[in-house]
């Protein structure tokens, strides 16, 4: 089950809640993909070299964000 509720105090926000089974069903296929597979699906015209460069850039960005989040806790 998926429930969508508008935030009464801030109408710009919407809260979405899902049961575990709904989350599992909705995201299971995506969760099983590797980053390279997801990028290839989303950006089918990339060469293998371009795909590798994008994946490297995303890995670097993820590392920087994790570093920043770790230092601000």
mmCIF file of the N, C-alpha and C atoms, coordinates in Angstrom:
data_MODEL
# 
_entry.id   MODEL 
# 
loop_
_atom_site.group_PDB 
_atom_site.id 
_atom_site.type_symbol 
_atom_site.label_atom_id 
_atom_site.label_alt_id 
_atom_site.label_comp_id 
_atom_site.label_asym_id 
_atom_site.label_entity_id 
_atom_site.label_seq_id 
_atom_site.pdbx_PDB_ins_code 
_atom_site.Cartn_x 
_atom_site.Cartn_y 
_atom_site.Cartn_z 
_atom_site.occupancy 
_atom_site.B_iso_or_equiv 
_atom_site.pdbx_formal_charge 
_atom_site.auth_seq_id 
_atom_site.auth_comp_id 
_atom_site.auth_asym_id 
_atom_site.auth_atom_id 
_atom_site.pdbx_PDB_model_num 
ATOM 1   N N  . UNK A 1 1  ? 0.834  -1.171 0.000   1.00 0.00 ? 1  UNK A N  1 
ATOM 2   C CA . UNK A 1 1  ? 0.000  0.000  0.000   1.00 0.00 ? 1  UNK A CA 1 
ATOM 3   C C  . UNK A 1 1  ? 0.887  1.245  0.000   1.00 0.00 ? 1  UNK A C  1 
ATOM 4   N N  . UNK A 1 2  ? 0.480  2.232  -0.752  1.00 0.00 ? 2  UNK A N  1 
ATOM 5   C CA . UNK A 1 2  ? 1.165  3.522  -0.809  1.00 0.00 ? 2  UNK A CA 1 
ATOM 6   C C  . UNK A 1 2  ? 0.171  4.589  -0.379  1.00 0.00 ? 2  UNK A C  1 
ATOM 7   N N  . UNK A 1 3  ? 0.615  5.470  0.525   1.00 0.00 ? 3  UNK A N  1 
ATOM 8   C CA . UNK A 1 3  ? -0.243 6.544  1.008   1.00 0.00 ? 3  UNK A CA 1 
ATOM 9   C C  . UNK A 1 3  ? 0.453  7.882  0.758   1.00 0.00 ? 3  UNK A C  1 
ATOM 10  N N  . UNK A 1 4  ? -0.268 8.827  0.183   1.00 0.00 ? 4  UNK A N  1 
ATOM 11  C CA . UNK A 1 4  ? 0.262  10.160 -0.100  1.00 0.00 ? 4  UNK A CA 1 
ATOM 12  C C  . UNK A 1 4  ? -0.547 11.164 0.717   1.00 0.00 ? 4  UNK A C  1 
ATOM 13  N N  . UNK A 1 5  ? 0.156  11.969 1.536   1.00 0.00 ? 5  UNK A N  1 
ATOM 14  C CA . UNK A 1 5  ? -0.510 12.930 2.413   1.00 0.00 ? 5  UNK A CA 1 
ATOM 15  C C  . UNK A 1 5  ? 0.173  14.279 2.258   1.00 0.00 ? 5  UNK A C  1 
ATOM 16  N N  . UNK A 1 6  ? -0.622 15.326 2.017   1.00 0.00 ? 6  UNK A N  1 
ATOM 17  C CA . UNK A 1 6  ? -0.074 16.682 1.964   1.00 0.00 ? 6  UNK A CA 1 
ATOM 18  C C  . UNK A 1 6  ? 0.235  17.154 3.377   1.00 0.00 ? 6  UNK A C  1 
ATOM 19  N N  . UNK A 1 7  ? 1.350  17.844 3.542   1.00 0.00 ? 7  UNK A N  1 
ATOM 20  C CA . UNK A 1 7  ? 1.729  18.400 4.832   1.00 0.00 ? 7  UNK A CA 1 
ATOM 21  C C  . UNK A 1 7  ? 0.848  19.623 5.083   1.00 0.00 ? 7  UNK A C  1 
ATOM 22  N N  . UNK A 1 8  ? 0.050  19.563 6.136   1.00 0.00 ? 8  UNK A N  1 
ATOM 23  C CA . UNK A 1 8  ? -0.885 20.657 6.433   1.00 0.00 ? 8  UNK A CA 1 
ATOM 24  C C  . UNK A 1 8  ? -0.172 21.948 6.825   1.00 0.00 ? 8  UNK A C  1 
ATOM 25  N N  . UNK A 1 9  ? 1.033  21.839 7.392   1.00 0.00 ? 9  UNK A N  1 
ATOM 26  C CA . UNK A 1 9  ? 1.751  23.037 7.827   1.00 0.00 ? 9  UNK A CA 1 
ATOM 27  C C  . UNK A 1 9  ? 2.582  23.648 6.702   1.00 0.00 ? 9  UNK A C  1 
ATOM 28  N N  . UNK A 1 10 ? 2.859  22.877 5.670   1.00 0.00 ? 10 UNK A N  1 
ATOM 29  C CA . UNK A 1 10 ? 3.658  23.361 4.536   1.00 0.00 ? 10 UNK A CA 1 
ATOM 30  C C  . UNK A 1 10 ? 3.140  22.673 3.281   1.00 0.00 ? 10 UNK A C  1 
ATOM 31  N N  . UNK A 1 11 ? 2.265  23.316 2.572   1.00 0.00 ? 11 UNK A N  1 
ATOM 32  C CA . UNK A 1 11 ? 1.580  22.715 1.425   1.00 0.00 ? 11 UNK A CA 1 
ATOM 33  C C  . UNK A 1 11 ? 2.531  22.364 0.272   1.00 0.00 ? 11 UNK A C  1 
ATOM 34  N N  . UNK A 1 12 ? 3.783  22.831 0.352   1.00 0.00 ? 12 UNK A N  1 
ATOM 35  C CA . UNK A 1 12 ? 4.756  22.460 -0.684  1.00 0.00 ? 12 UNK A CA 1 
ATOM 36  C C  . UNK A 1 12 ? 5.262  21.048 -0.490  1.00 0.00 ? 12 UNK A C  1 
ATOM 37  N N  . UNK A 1 13 ? 5.080  20.492 0.697   1.00 0.00 ? 13 UNK A N  1 
ATOM 38  C CA . UNK A 1 13 ? 5.593  19.165 1.026   1.00 0.00 ? 13 UNK A CA 1 
ATOM 39  C C  . UNK A 1 13 ? 4.503  18.104 0.938   1.00 0.00 ? 13 UNK A C  1 
ATOM 40  N N  . UNK A 1 14 ? 4.931  16.951 0.512   1.00 0.00 ? 14 UNK A N  1 
ATOM 41  C CA . UNK A 1 14 ? 4.054  15.788 0.469   1.00 0.00 ? 14 UNK A CA 1 
ATOM 42  C C  . UNK A 1 14 ? 4.772  14.630 1.127   1.00 0.00 ? 14 UNK A C  1 
ATOM 43  N N  . UNK A 1 15 ? 4.083  13.917 1.982   1.00 0.00 ? 15 UNK A N  1 
ATOM 44  C CA . UNK A 1 15 ? 4.667  12.754 2.637   1.00 0.00 ? 15 UNK A CA 1 
ATOM 45  C C  . UNK A 1 15 ? 4.122  11.500 1.971   1.00 0.00 ? 15 UNK A C  1 
ATOM 46  N N  . UNK A 1 16 ? 5.022  10.626 1.573   1.00 0.00 ? 16 UNK A N  1 
ATOM 47  C CA . UNK A 1 16 ? 4.643  9.363  0.953   1.00 0.00 ? 16 UNK A CA 1 
ATOM 48  C C  . UNK A 1 16 ? 5.117  8.243  1.859   1.00 0.00 ? 16 UNK A C  1 
ATOM 49  N N  . UNK A 1 17 ? 4.202  7.393  2.251   1.00 0.00 ? 17 UNK A N  1 
ATOM 50  C CA . UNK A 1 17 ? 4.571  6.236  3.056   1.00 0.00 ? 17 UNK A CA 1 
ATOM 51  C C  . UNK A 1 17 ? 4.192  4.976  2.295   1.00 0.00 ? 17 UNK A C  1 
ATOM 52  N N  . UNK A 1 18 ? 5.005  3.943  2.457   1.00 0.00 ? 18 UNK A N  1 
ATOM 53  C CA . UNK A 1 18 ? 4.773  2.675  1.766   1.00 0.00 ? 18 UNK A CA 1 
ATOM 54  C C  . UNK A 1 18 ? 4.957  1.526  2.736   1.00 0.00 ? 18 UNK A C  1 
ATOM 55  N N  . UNK A 1 19 ? 4.166  0.515  2.544   1.00 0.00 ? 19 UNK A N  1 
ATOM 56  C CA . UNK A 1 19 ? 4.399  -0.703 3.316   1.00 0.00 ? 19 UNK A CA 1 
ATOM 57  C C  . UNK A 1 19 ? 5.665  -1.361 2.781   1.00 0.00 ? 19 UNK A C  1 
ATOM 58  N N  . UNK A 1 20 ? 6.245  -2.240 3.593   1.00 0.00 ? 20 UNK A N  1 
ATOM 59  C CA . UNK A 1 20 ? 7.466  -2.924 3.175   1.00 0.00 ? 20 UNK A CA 1 
ATOM 60  C C  . UNK A 1 20 ? 7.253  -3.685 1.869   1.00 0.00 ? 20 UNK A C  1 
ATOM 61  N N  . UNK A 1 21 ? 6.139  -4.349 1.735   1.00 0.00 ? 21 UNK A N  1 
ATOM 62  C CA . UNK A 1 21 ? 5.885  -5.127 0.521   1.00 0.00 ? 21 UNK A CA 1 
ATOM 63  C C  . UNK A 1 21 ? 5.778  -4.226 -0.708  1.00 0.00 ? 21 UNK A C  1 
ATOM 64  N N  . UNK A 1 22 ? 5.201  -3.041 -0.554  1.00 0.00 ? 22 UNK A N  1 
ATOM 65  C CA . UNK A 1 22 ? 5.116  -2.105 -1.676  1.00 0.00 ? 22 UNK A CA 1 
ATOM 66  C C  . UNK A 1 22 ? 6.501  -1.621 -2.082  1.00 0.00 ? 22 UNK A C  1 
ATOM 67  N N  . UNK A 1 23 ? 7.337  -1.282 -1.089  1.00 0.00 ? 23 UNK A N  1 
ATOM 68  C CA . UNK A 1 23 ? 8.702  -0.841 -1.398  1.00 0.00 ? 23 UNK A CA 1 
ATOM 69  C C  . UNK A 1 23 ? 9.469  -1.939 -2.107  1.00 0.00 ? 23 UNK A C  1 
ATOM 70  N N  . UNK A 1 24 ? 9.347  -3.137 -1.606  1.00 0.00 ? 24 UNK A N  1 
ATOM 71  C CA . UNK A 1 24 ? 10.065 -4.270 -2.189  1.00 0.00 ? 24 UNK A CA 1 
ATOM 72  C C  . UNK A 1 24 ? 9.620  -4.499 -3.628  1.00 0.00 ? 24 UNK A C  1 
ATOM 73  N N  . UNK A 1 25 ? 8.334  -4.486 -3.845  1.00 0.00 ? 25 UNK A N  1 
ATOM 74  C CA . UNK A 1 25 ? 7.804  -4.740 -5.189  1.00 0.00 ? 25 UNK A CA 1 
ATOM 75  C C  . UNK A 1 25 ? 8.178  -3.625 -6.160  1.00 0.00 ? 25 UNK A C  1 
ATOM 76  N N  . UNK A 1 26 ? 8.055  -2.395 -5.728  1.00 0.00 ? 26 UNK A N  1 
ATOM 77  C CA . UNK A 1 26 ? 8.302  -1.252 -6.615  1.00 0.00 ? 26 UNK A CA 1 
ATOM 78  C C  . UNK A 1 26 ? 9.780  -1.122 -6.974  1.00 0.00 ? 26 UNK A C  1 
ATOM 79  N N  . UNK A 1 27 ? 10.680 -1.338 -6.002  1.00 0.00 ? 27 UNK A N  1 
ATOM 80  C CA . UNK A 1 27 ? 12.091 -1.057 -6.224  1.00 0.00 ? 27 UNK A CA 1 
ATOM 81  C C  . UNK A 1 27 ? 12.973 -2.281 -6.420  1.00 0.00 ? 27 UNK A C  1 
ATOM 82  N N  . UNK A 1 28 ? 12.426 -3.472 -6.340  1.00 0.00 ? 28 UNK A N  1 
ATOM 83  C CA . UNK A 1 28 ? 13.239 -4.691 -6.408  1.00 0.00 ? 28 UNK A CA 1 
ATOM 84  C C  . UNK A 1 28 ? 14.044 -4.788 -7.699  1.00 0.00 ? 28 UNK A C  1 
ATOM 85  N N  . UNK A 1 29 ? 13.417 -4.529 -8.827  1.00 0.00 ? 29 UNK A N  1 
ATOM 86  C CA . UNK A 1 29 ? 14.112 -4.647 -10.112 1.00 0.00 ? 29 UNK A CA 1 
ATOM 87  C C  . UNK A 1 29 ? 15.234 -3.624 -10.216 1.00 0.00 ? 29 UNK A C  1 
ATOM 88  N N  . UNK A 1 30 ? 14.975 -2.408 -9.805  1.00 0.00 ? 30 UNK A N  1 
ATOM 89  C CA . UNK A 1 30 ? 16.010 -1.371 -9.860  1.00 0.00 ? 30 UNK A CA 1 
ATOM 90  C C  . UNK A 1 30 ? 17.155 -1.661 -8.906  1.00 0.00 ? 30 UNK A C  1 
ATOM 91  N N  . UNK A 1 31 ? 16.823 -2.166 -7.737  1.00 0.00 ? 31 UNK A N  1 
ATOM 92  C CA . UNK A 1 31 ? 17.848 -2.430 -6.730  1.00 0.00 ? 31 UNK A CA 1 
ATOM 93  C C  . UNK A 1 31 ? 18.797 -3.534 -7.158  1.00 0.00 ? 31 UNK A C  1 
ATOM 94  N N  . UNK A 1 32 ? 18.357 -4.387 -8.049  1.00 0.00 ? 32 UNK A N  1 
ATOM 95  C CA . UNK A 1 32 ? 19.214 -5.496 -8.473  1.00 0.00 ? 32 UNK A CA 1 
ATOM 96  C C  . UNK A 1 32 ? 20.210 -5.084 -9.562  1.00 0.00 ? 32 UNK A C  1 
ATOM 97  N N  . UNK A 1 33 ? 20.028 -3.906 -10.145 1.00 0.00 ? 33 UNK A N  1 
ATOM 98  C CA . UNK A 1 33 ? 20.933 -3.430 -11.202 1.00 0.00 ? 33 UNK A CA 1 
ATOM 99  C C  . UNK A 1 33 ? 22.212 -2.848 -10.629 1.00 0.00 ? 33 UNK A C  1 
ATOM 100 N N  . UNK A 1 34 ? 23.296 -3.012 -11.373 1.00 0.00 ? 34 UNK A N  1 
ATOM 101 C CA . UNK A 1 34 ? 24.538 -2.326 -11.014 1.00 0.00 ? 34 UNK A CA 1 
ATOM 102 C C  . UNK A 1 34 ? 24.436 -0.880 -11.502 1.00 0.00 ? 34 UNK A C  1 
ATOM 103 N N  . UNK A 1 35 ? 25.351 -0.047 -11.029 1.00 0.00 ? 35 UNK A N  1 
ATOM 104 C CA . UNK A 1 35 ? 25.368 1.350  -11.479 1.00 0.00 ? 35 UNK A CA 1 
ATOM 105 C C  . UNK A 1 35 ? 25.592 1.403  -12.988 1.00 0.00 ? 35 UNK A C  1 
ATOM 106 N N  . UNK A 1 36 ? 26.511 0.598  -13.487 1.00 0.00 ? 36 UNK A N  1 
ATOM 107 C CA . UNK A 1 36 ? 26.799 0.586  -14.927 1.00 0.00 ? 36 UNK A CA 1 
ATOM 108 C C  . UNK A 1 36 ? 25.562 0.189  -15.735 1.00 0.00 ? 36 UNK A C  1 
ATOM 109 N N  . UNK A 1 37 ? 24.816 -0.804 -15.257 1.00 0.00 ? 37 UNK A N  1 
ATOM 110 C CA . UNK A 1 37 ? 23.596 -1.218 -15.960 1.00 0.00 ? 37 UNK A CA 1 
ATOM 111 C C  . UNK A 1 37 ? 22.554 -0.108 -15.960 1.00 0.00 ? 37 UNK A C  1 
ATOM 112 N N  . UNK A 1 38 ? 22.409 0.569  -14.820 1.00 0.00 ? 38 UNK A N  1 
ATOM 113 C CA . UNK A 1 38 ? 21.444 1.661  -14.726 1.00 0.00 ? 38 UNK A CA 1 
ATOM 114 C C  . UNK A 1 38 ? 21.831 2.815  -15.650 1.00 0.00 ? 38 UNK A C  1 
ATOM 115 N N  . UNK A 1 39 ? 23.119 3.152  -15.675 1.00 0.00 ? 39 UNK A N  1 
ATOM 116 C CA . UNK A 1 39 ? 23.579 4.222  -16.568 1.00 0.00 ? 39 UNK A CA 1 
ATOM 117 C C  . UNK A 1 39 ? 23.385 3.838  -18.028 1.00 0.00 ? 39 UNK A C  1 
ATOM 118 N N  . UNK A 1 40 ? 23.705 2.615  -18.363 1.00 0.00 ? 40 UNK A N  1 
ATOM 119 C CA . UNK A 1 40 ? 23.554 2.144  -19.740 1.00 0.00 ? 40 UNK A CA 1 
ATOM 120 C C  . UNK A 1 40 ? 22.086 2.222  -20.176 1.00 0.00 ? 40 UNK A C  1 
ATOM 121 N N  . UNK A 1 41 ? 21.186 1.877  -19.267 1.00 0.00 ? 41 UNK A N  1 
ATOM 122 C CA . UNK A 1 41 ? 19.761 1.952  -19.576 1.00 0.00 ? 41 UNK A CA 1 
ATOM 123 C C  . UNK A 1 41 ? 19.295 3.386  -19.771 1.00 0.00 ? 41 UNK A C  1 
ATOM 124 N N  . UNK A 1 42 ? 19.792 4.264  -18.919 1.00 0.00 ? 42 UNK A N  1 
ATOM 125 C CA . UNK A 1 42 ? 19.364 5.665  -18.958 1.00 0.00 ? 42 UNK A CA 1 
ATOM 126 C C  . UNK A 1 42 ? 20.052 6.448  -20.072 1.00 0.00 ? 42 UNK A C  1 
ATOM 127 N N  . UNK A 1 43 ? 21.309 6.069  -20.379 1.00 0.00 ? 43 UNK A N  1 
ATOM 128 C CA . UNK A 1 43 ? 22.115 6.795  -21.368 1.00 0.00 ? 43 UNK A CA 1 
ATOM 129 C C  . UNK A 1 43 ? 22.644 5.811  -22.411 1.00 0.00 ? 43 UNK A C  1 
ATOM 130 N N  . UNK A 1 44 ? 21.777 5.258  -23.229 1.00 0.00 ? 44 UNK A N  1 
ATOM 131 C CA . UNK A 1 44 ? 22.176 4.178  -24.138 1.00 0.00 ? 44 UNK A CA 1 
ATOM 132 C C  . UNK A 1 44 ? 23.170 4.586  -25.223 1.00 0.00 ? 44 UNK A C  1 
ATOM 133 N N  . UNK A 1 45 ? 23.293 5.862  -25.502 1.00 0.00 ? 45 UNK A N  1 
ATOM 134 C CA . UNK A 1 45 ? 24.194 6.306  -26.569 1.00 0.00 ? 45 UNK A CA 1 
ATOM 135 C C  . UNK A 1 45 ? 25.641 6.500  -26.114 1.00 0.00 ? 45 UNK A C  1 
ATOM 136 N N  . UNK A 1 46 ? 25.928 6.329  -24.831 1.00 0.00 ? 46 UNK A N  1 
ATOM 137 C CA . UNK A 1 46 ? 27.297 6.490  -24.341 1.00 0.00 ? 46 UNK A CA 1 
ATOM 138 C C  . UNK A 1 46 ? 28.188 5.358  -24.833 1.00 0.00 ? 46 UNK A C  1 
ATOM 139 N N  . UNK A 1 47 ? 29.430 5.714  -25.124 1.00 0.00 ? 47 UNK A N  1 
ATOM 140 C CA . UNK A 1 47 ? 30.411 4.685  -25.440 1.00 0.00 ? 47 UNK A CA 1 
ATOM 141 C C  . UNK A 1 47 ? 30.843 4.040  -24.118 1.00 0.00 ? 47 UNK A C  1 
ATOM 142 N N  . UNK A 1 48 ? 31.542 2.915  -24.208 1.00 0.00 ? 48 UNK A N  1 
ATOM 143 C CA . UNK A 1 48 ? 32.026 2.267  -22.986 1.00 0.00 ? 48 UNK A CA 1 
ATOM 144 C C  . UNK A 1 48 ? 32.958 3.190  -22.208 1.00 0.00 ? 48 UNK A C  1 
ATOM 145 N N  . UNK A 1 49 ? 33.789 3.952  -22.933 1.00 0.00 ? 49 UNK A N  1 
ATOM 146 C CA . UNK A 1 49 ? 34.713 4.890  -22.293 1.00 0.00 ? 49 UNK A CA 1 
ATOM 147 C C  . UNK A 1 49 ? 33.945 6.004  -21.579 1.00 0.00 ? 49 UNK A C  1 
ATOM 148 N N  . UNK A 1 50 ? 32.936 6.556  -22.230 1.00 0.00 ? 50 UNK A N  1 
ATOM 149 C CA . UNK A 1 50 ? 32.145 7.612  -21.613 1.00 0.00 ? 50 UNK A CA 1 
ATOM 150 C C  . UNK A 1 50 ? 31.411 7.075  -20.377 1.00 0.00 ? 50 UNK A C  1 
ATOM 151 N N  . UNK A 1 51 ? 30.868 5.889  -20.499 1.00 0.00 ? 51 UNK A N  1 
ATOM 152 C CA . UNK A 1 51 ? 30.168 5.265  -19.379 1.00 0.00 ? 51 UNK A CA 1 
ATOM 153 C C  . UNK A 1 51 ? 31.112 5.096  -18.184 1.00 0.00 ? 51 UNK A C  1 
ATOM 154 N N  . UNK A 1 52 ? 32.327 4.643  -18.439 1.00 0.00 ? 52 UNK A N  1 
ATOM 155 C CA . UNK A 1 52 ? 33.311 4.463  -17.372 1.00 0.00 ? 52 UNK A CA 1 
ATOM 156 C C  . UNK A 1 52 ? 33.655 5.801  -16.721 1.00 0.00 ? 52 UNK A C  1 
ATOM 157 N N  . UNK A 1 53 ? 33.776 6.865  -17.523 1.00 0.00 ? 53 UNK A N  1 
ATOM 158 C CA . UNK A 1 53 ? 34.092 8.190  -16.978 1.00 0.00 ? 53 UNK A CA 1 
ATOM 159 C C  . UNK A 1 53 ? 32.946 8.723  -16.116 1.00 0.00 ? 53 UNK A C  1 
ATOM 160 N N  . UNK A 1 54 ? 31.712 8.520  -16.560 1.00 0.00 ? 54 UNK A N  1 
ATOM 161 C CA . UNK A 1 54 ? 30.554 8.964  -15.780 1.00 0.00 ? 54 UNK A CA 1 
ATOM 162 C C  . UNK A 1 54 ? 30.497 8.199  -14.462 1.00 0.00 ? 54 UNK A C  1 
ATOM 163 N N  . UNK A 1 55 ? 30.709 6.893  -14.527 1.00 0.00 ? 55 UNK A N  1 
ATOM 164 C CA . UNK A 1 55 ? 30.673 6.094  -13.310 1.00 0.00 ? 55 UNK A CA 1 
ATOM 165 C C  . UNK A 1 55 ? 31.778 6.522  -12.342 1.00 0.00 ? 55 UNK A C  1 
ATOM 166 N N  . UNK A 1 56 ? 32.951 6.803  -12.838 1.00 0.00 ? 56 UNK A N  1 
ATOM 167 C CA . UNK A 1 56 ? 34.053 7.274  -11.995 1.00 0.00 ? 56 UNK A CA 1 
ATOM 168 C C  . UNK A 1 56 ? 33.684 8.607  -11.346 1.00 0.00 ? 56 UNK A C  1 
ATOM 169 N N  . UNK A 1 57 ? 33.101 9.518  -12.122 1.00 0.00 ? 57 UNK A N  1 
ATOM 170 C CA . UNK A 1 57 ? 32.706 10.826 -11.584 1.00 0.00 ? 57 UNK A CA 1 
ATOM 171 C C  . UNK A 1 57 ? 31.637 10.658 -10.497 1.00 0.00 ? 57 UNK A C  1 
ATOM 172 N N  . UNK A 1 58 ? 30.678 9.767  -10.716 1.00 0.00 ? 58 UNK A N  1 
ATOM 173 C CA . UNK A 1 58 ? 29.644 9.526  -9.707  1.00 0.00 ? 58 UNK A CA 1 
ATOM 174 C C  . UNK A 1 58 ? 30.236 8.918  -8.441  1.00 0.00 ? 58 UNK A C  1 
ATOM 175 N N  . UNK A 1 59 ? 31.185 8.005  -8.600  1.00 0.00 ? 59 UNK A N  1 
ATOM 176 C CA . UNK A 1 59 ? 31.859 7.411  -7.437  1.00 0.00 ? 59 UNK A CA 1 
ATOM 177 C C  . UNK A 1 59 ? 32.614 8.474  -6.644  1.00 0.00 ? 59 UNK A C  1 
ATOM 178 N N  . UNK A 1 60 ? 33.284 9.393  -7.358  1.00 0.00 ? 60 UNK A N  1 
ATOM 179 C CA . UNK A 1 60 ? 34.013 10.469 -6.687  1.00 0.00 ? 60 UNK A CA 1 
ATOM 180 C C  . UNK A 1 60 ? 33.046 11.399 -5.957  1.00 0.00 ? 60 UNK A C  1 
ATOM 181 N N  . UNK A 1 61 ? 31.943 11.741 -6.592  1.00 0.00 ? 61 UNK A N  1 
ATOM 182 C CA . UNK A 1 61 ? 30.946 12.604 -5.967  1.00 0.00 ? 61 UNK A CA 1 
ATOM 183 C C  . UNK A 1 61 ? 30.361 11.930 -4.724  1.00 0.00 ? 61 UNK A C  1 
ATOM 184 N N  . UNK A 1 62 ? 30.041 10.655 -4.821  1.00 0.00 ? 62 UNK A N  1 
ATOM 185 C CA . UNK A 1 62 ? 29.507 9.926  -3.663  1.00 0.00 ? 62 UNK A CA 1 
ATOM 186 C C  . UNK A 1 62 ? 30.514 9.937  -2.519  1.00 0.00 ? 62 UNK A C  1 
ATOM 187 N N  . UNK A 1 63 ? 31.781 9.745  -2.837  1.00 0.00 ? 63 UNK A N  1 
ATOM 188 C CA . UNK A 1 63 ? 32.810 9.774  -1.805  1.00 0.00 ? 63 UNK A CA 1 
ATOM 189 C C  . UNK A 1 63 ? 32.914 11.134 -1.136  1.00 0.00 ? 63 UNK A C  1 
ATOM 190 N N  . UNK A 1 64 ? 32.851 12.190 -1.923  1.00 0.00 ? 64 UNK A N  1 
ATOM 191 C CA . UNK A 1 64 ? 32.926 13.541 -1.364  1.00 0.00 ? 64 UNK A CA 1 
ATOM 192 C C  . UNK A 1 64 ? 31.709 13.846 -0.493  1.00 0.00 ? 64 UNK A C  1 
ATOM 193 N N  . UNK A 1 65 ? 30.543 13.429 -0.934  1.00 0.00 ? 65 UNK A N  1 
ATOM 194 C CA . UNK A 1 65 ? 29.339 13.665 -0.140  1.00 0.00 ? 65 UNK A CA 1 
ATOM 195 C C  . UNK A 1 65 ? 29.369 12.887 1.165   1.00 0.00 ? 65 UNK A C  1 
ATOM 196 N N  . UNK A 1 66 ? 29.824 11.663 1.121   1.00 0.00 ? 66 UNK A N  1 
ATOM 197 C CA . UNK A 1 66 ? 29.927 10.870 2.340   1.00 0.00 ? 66 UNK A CA 1 
ATOM 198 C C  . UNK A 1 66 ? 30.941 11.498 3.297   1.00 0.00 ? 66 UNK A C  1 
ATOM 199 N N  . UNK A 1 67 ? 32.044 12.001 2.748   1.00 0.00 ? 67 UNK A N  1 
ATOM 200 C CA . UNK A 1 67 ? 33.053 12.675 3.561   1.00 0.00 ? 67 UNK A CA 1 
ATOM 201 C C  . UNK A 1 67 ? 32.447 13.907 4.227   1.00 0.00 ? 67 UNK A C  1 
ATOM 202 N N  . UNK A 1 68 ? 31.746 14.728 3.445   1.00 0.00 ? 68 UNK A N  1 
ATOM 203 C CA . UNK A 1 68 ? 31.137 15.951 3.974   1.00 0.00 ? 68 UNK A CA 1 
ATOM 204 C C  . UNK A 1 68 ? 30.079 15.628 5.014   1.00 0.00 ? 68 UNK A C  1 
ATOM 205 N N  . UNK A 1 69 ? 29.252 14.654 4.762   1.00 0.00 ? 69 UNK A N  1 
ATOM 206 C CA . UNK A 1 69 ? 28.216 14.285 5.724   1.00 0.00 ? 69 UNK A CA 1 
ATOM 207 C C  . UNK A 1 69 ? 28.831 13.768 7.015   1.00 0.00 ? 69 UNK A C  1 
ATOM 208 N N  . UNK A 1 70 ? 29.925 13.035 6.896   1.00 0.00 ? 70 UNK A N  1 
ATOM 209 C CA . UNK A 1 70 ? 30.584 12.518 8.080   1.00 0.00 ? 70 UNK A CA 1 
ATOM 210 C C  . UNK A 1 70 ? 31.191 13.595 8.947   1.00 0.00 ? 70 UNK A C  1 
ATOM 211 N N  . UNK A 1 71 ? 31.603 14.706 8.333   1.00 0.00 ? 71 UNK A N  1 
ATOM 212 C CA . UNK A 1 71 ? 32.230 15.785 9.097   1.00 0.00 ? 71 UNK A CA 1 
ATOM 213 C C  . UNK A 1 71 ? 31.216 16.784 9.671   1.00 0.00 ? 71 UNK A C  1 
ATOM 214 N N  . UNK A 1 72 ? 29.978 16.693 9.271   1.00 0.00 ? 72 UNK A N  1 
ATOM 215 C CA . UNK A 1 72 ? 28.973 17.639 9.758   1.00 0.00 ? 72 UNK A CA 1 
ATOM 216 C C  . UNK A 1 72 ? 27.993 16.996 10.732  1.00 0.00 ? 72 UNK A C  1 
ATOM 217 N N  . UNK A 1 73 ? 28.301 15.830 11.213  1.00 0.00 ? 73 UNK A N  1 
ATOM 218 C CA . UNK A 1 73 ? 27.397 15.190 12.170  1.00 0.00 ? 73 UNK A CA 1 
ATOM 219 C C  . UNK A 1 73 ? 27.792 15.495 13.571  1.00 0.00 ? 73 UNK A C  1 
# 
